[in-house]
Amino acid sequence: MKEISEILKAYSQAKSEGKKTALATVVKVEGSSYRQPGARMLVTEDGQLTGAISGGCLEGDALRKALLSINQKQNKLITYNTNNEDDIELGLQLGCNGIVHILFEYINDEIPNNPIQLLQQLELERKEAVIVTVFSLKRNAHQIGTALFFRKESPVLSCNNDIPDLISDVNEVMQTKTSAVKKLPGENSTEALIEYIKPVISLVIAGAGNDVQPLVKMASILGWKVIIGDGRATHAVSKRFPKADKVNAVKPEQFLEDILIDDQTYFVLMTHNYKYDLAVLKMLFETSCQYIGILGPKTKLQRMLNDLQNEGIKISEEQLKRIYSPIGLDIGAETSEEIALSIVSEIKAFATGKTGTSLKFKTGKIHDEIHYGE
């Protein structure tokens, strides 16, 4: 979502300056690639790039292809074979051992529900969604492009009435929360990238001390939404946390007011005020949040649990599973910056269902598999 948000901002700026644009999207990968299907990059007619479709190796040639798409006002699909280091035409010598198919779409502002307008729907509501991009690997075939936006309990938006009925496939992707590339019937080798997109992570921090500052900066770099709450009016001020989306000076009993809690909401308790953290933890046990990180040693957590039980509060095993204390991955963190890195890493691992172990010991591919099917 961060990449998409940056693309939307860049597009808005380009439009205000009267610049034409093209959107490059990785629609299919065979073998290995730095970026996976769904990676995007916006290109303006004067050569400005926002986003990325590779680690930097494809962007130079992709810029030329995007400019061609803008000049011809046509969608184009380009295939980069990174297995072929001697490809004279590309001269890329990538050595990534994969084939990357990239769709370049000219953005026509006069067409309703064009690719950018469909992407803009993602920021209107904090809900999961599916975007469908239709393409063909056949040379000189018509490229439909980003064609459909789907969100539960909302109208289906489409820029093309000629696309096949993919609603059953879209519903399946929404249910499994896993993107897929599906071959469509016909003789044009047409396929569809059916991409599942979840809302950006919302990080809610109880605490406004100095050690929260690097945590906010790192979360902001990742594009997360950050909300801070603390009882100290001298600490909970926006000028101390310019990268935070909201900073509230609140009593603990007001901490959860106006906070939307969904599957992408993560809480961190680090006020260094035992009673404040305890009061917030007590309220969080009554919510559906999946992750509650608590700064401090295990003895602090045990004391908190004992105090809650002494109040007559029964704590279930399911509630205990949601607590991560001491918070963070074990990376030997000592300084506040290192601790922030540890916390951000654990939340990212939790959000993607990973364990946070070294990739050296991973036997499979680095990236999650995209489902390819008929």
Secondary structure, 3 states (H helix, E strand, C coil): CHHHHHHHHHHHHHHHCCCCEEEEEEEEEEECCCCCCCCEEEEECCCCEEECCCCCCCHHHHHHHHHHHHHHCCCEEEEEECCCCCCCCCCCCCCCCEEEEEEEEECCCCCCCCHHHHHHHHHCCCCCEEEEEEEECCCCCCCCEEEEEECCCCCCEECCCCCCCCHHHHHHHHHHCCCEEEECCCCCCEEEEEEEECCCCEEEEECCCCCHHHHHHHHHHCCCEEEEEECCCCCCCHHHCCCCCEEEECCHHHCCCCCCCCCCEEEEECCCCHHHHHHHHHHHCCCCCCEEEECCCHHHHHHHHHHHHHCCCCCCHHHHHCEECCCCCCCCCCCHHHHHHHHHHHHHHHHCCCCCCCHHHCCCCCCCCCEEEC
